[in-house]
Structure formats: structure tokens, C-alpha cells
């Protein structure tokens, strides 16, 4: 049955991905930001459904205006799960650009790739993020810098909180809680040395997968005494909020 489910879902997913690539190459250049965002949301929702993943939205996501969405990172799925709620540009490691198919899709959808280990990479990324904020866009950030099984949080990298802090843009923590048959599960996690193909085989061949997307209240813009928090304080606050519901 697992093989049959995998094949049937693959027959849905592959044409849908090809359609997405065509949209990125041919349709996106002709669309405005709002139309592109709507298409991104609808496409991502359908992709998750074709993969057999149920997306459960909780809380109140910021659906308009600039915002930095900060989430824990479990899988390649995360980008499309968050996009199904609000289309956003993600900060991602440059290696993702070279992933077959997934890399092409996220690049075409406006992902901001950071060259880790390169001088001035953080500064250049900060400028790119601020440009998106000025357009009223949402930016998605996985501040752990890598994936985990989803039950605990790795330390957050604070440097990429600075563009939102200096631009007075809201920072909204988001917790991704993966489930299988209603129970917390790390089954869909894309960690370690596992290949993307192996992870797809597991995800597309199983039943009962779901992810709860918990949108937590945005972080306070100022301390009670009116002073601004530092980027390190903001990263700690966001991590504590996400960890409280994991």
C-alpha cells in the first residue's frame, strides 16, 4: 500500500510542480505582487494536499504589512506550509538553490539565499530583507540555521533579527508541530544525511501526516521603559515563545 500511495501522489505532485515551474518562469513576471502572492498561497496549499499533508492553522497570522515570521525548522515542507498561510520570501542557505526541483521552485518564488561563511553575507542579506519590508512583504526566517526533528529548538542565530528591529517591523514567532495520526511525530523531519529523494519516499508513502502552524503574538516592539530590545533579546524572546508550545 505504501508503494501504491507513493505512486499515486507522485502522479499528482510531479505535474503540479511542473505547473509551478511554468508559473515561475512565464506567469510571475506578468503579475503584480498581490496576484503573485495569491497564486503562491493557492499553489502551496494544493501541493501540501497532494503530498497527503493536512495543514492546521492556529492563532492569528499577520496577513498584511511587513512582518518577519520566525519559525522552527523541521523539513523542506516548512516553506510551503508557511506559504499556504501567507506568501513570503524566505531566508535560506545557498545550498538549497542547487536542490533539484525544490530549489528551482523556492528560488523562483523569491527566496533570499545567504552565502554562509562569506564576508559581508549577513550585511547583504539585511539589505535584501529591508527592501522586501519596504514593499510591505513578509519575510520568513528559520533562525536555527538547520533542521531538527521538531521537539526541541537549537540555539537561534540573532544576526538576521537586526533588519526587522532597525526597521521597526513586527516579529511574529511561529511554531511548527508535526503530527502523525494525531500524535506528535518526527516522521517527516528532514535531518542528518538523508537525501531529499529518501524523505519524499517516506512522506508521500505514509498516511495521517499533519502539521499545526501556531502563530504566536508578535514580540513587543519596546521594553516597558520605552527602550528598544537588542537583536539578541529578540532572538531569545522568539525562541522562548516557540519552545513554550513545542
Secondary structure as the mmCIF struct_conf table of DSSP 4:
data_model
#
loop_
_struct_conf.conf_type_id
_struct_conf.id
_struct_conf.beg_label_comp_id
_struct_conf.beg_label_asym_id
_struct_conf.beg_label_seq_id
_struct_conf.end_label_comp_id
_struct_conf.end_label_asym_id
_struct_conf.end_label_seq_id
HELX_RH_AL_P HELX_RH_AL_P1 UNK A 2 UNK A 22
HELX_RH_PI_P HELX_RH_PI_P1 UNK A 23 UNK A 27
HELX_RH_3T_P HELX_RH_3T_P1 UNK A 28 UNK A 30
BEND BEND1 UNK A 31 UNK A 31
HELX_RH_AL_P HELX_RH_AL_P2 UNK A 33 UNK A 50
TURN_TY1_P TURN_TY1_P1 UNK A 51 UNK A 52
STRN STRN1 UNK A 54 UNK A 59
BEND BEND2 UNK A 64 UNK A 65
STRN STRN2 UNK A 67 UNK A 71
TURN_TY1_P TURN_TY1_P2 UNK A 76 UNK A 76
HELX_RH_AL_P HELX_RH_AL_P3 UNK A 77 UNK A 83
TURN_TY1_P TURN_TY1_P3 UNK A 84 UNK A 85
BEND BEND3 UNK A 86 UNK A 86
STRN STRN3 UNK A 89 UNK A 93
HELX_RH_3T_P HELX_RH_3T_P2 UNK A 94 UNK A 98
BEND BEND4 UNK A 99 UNK A 99
TURN_TY1_P TURN_TY1_P4 UNK A 100 UNK A 101
HELX_RH_AL_P HELX_RH_AL_P4 UNK A 102 UNK A 108
TURN_TY1_P TURN_TY1_P5 UNK A 109 UNK A 110
STRN STRN4 UNK A 112 UNK A 114
TURN_TY1_P TURN_TY1_P6 UNK A 116 UNK A 117
TURN_TY1_P TURN_TY1_P7 UNK A 119 UNK A 120
HELX_RH_AL_P HELX_RH_AL_P5 UNK A 121 UNK A 134
TURN_TY1_P TURN_TY1_P8 UNK A 135 UNK A 136
STRN STRN5 UNK A 138 UNK A 141
TURN_TY1_P TURN_TY1_P9 UNK A 143 UNK A 144
BEND BEND5 UNK A 145 UNK A 146
BEND BEND6 UNK A 150 UNK A 152
HELX_LH_PP_P HELX_LH_PP_P1 UNK A 154 UNK A 157
HELX_RH_3T_P HELX_RH_3T_P3 UNK A 159 UNK A 161
HELX_RH_AL_P HELX_RH_AL_P6 UNK A 162 UNK A 166
TURN_TY1_P TURN_TY1_P10 UNK A 167 UNK A 168
STRN STRN6 UNK A 170 UNK A 180
TURN_TY1_P TURN_TY1_P11 UNK A 181 UNK A 182
STRN STRN7 UNK A 183 UNK A 184
TURN_TY1_P TURN_TY1_P12 UNK A 187 UNK A 188
TURN_TY1_P TURN_TY1_P13 UNK A 192 UNK A 193
HELX_RH_AL_P HELX_RH_AL_P7 UNK A 196 UNK A 204
TURN_TY1_P TURN_TY1_P14 UNK A 205 UNK A 205
BEND BEND7 UNK A 207 UNK A 207
STRN STRN8 UNK A 209 UNK A 218
HELX_LH_PP_P HELX_LH_PP_P2 UNK A 219 UNK A 220
BEND BEND8 UNK A 221 UNK A 221
STRN STRN9 UNK A 222 UNK A 222
TURN_TY1_P TURN_TY1_P15 UNK A 224 UNK A 225
BEND BEND9 UNK A 226 UNK A 226
HELX_LH_PP_P HELX_LH_PP_P3 UNK A 227 UNK A 227
STRN STRN10 UNK A 228 UNK A 228
HELX_LH_PP_P HELX_LH_PP_P4 UNK A 229 UNK A 230
HELX_RH_AL_P HELX_RH_AL_P8 UNK A 231 UNK A 245
#
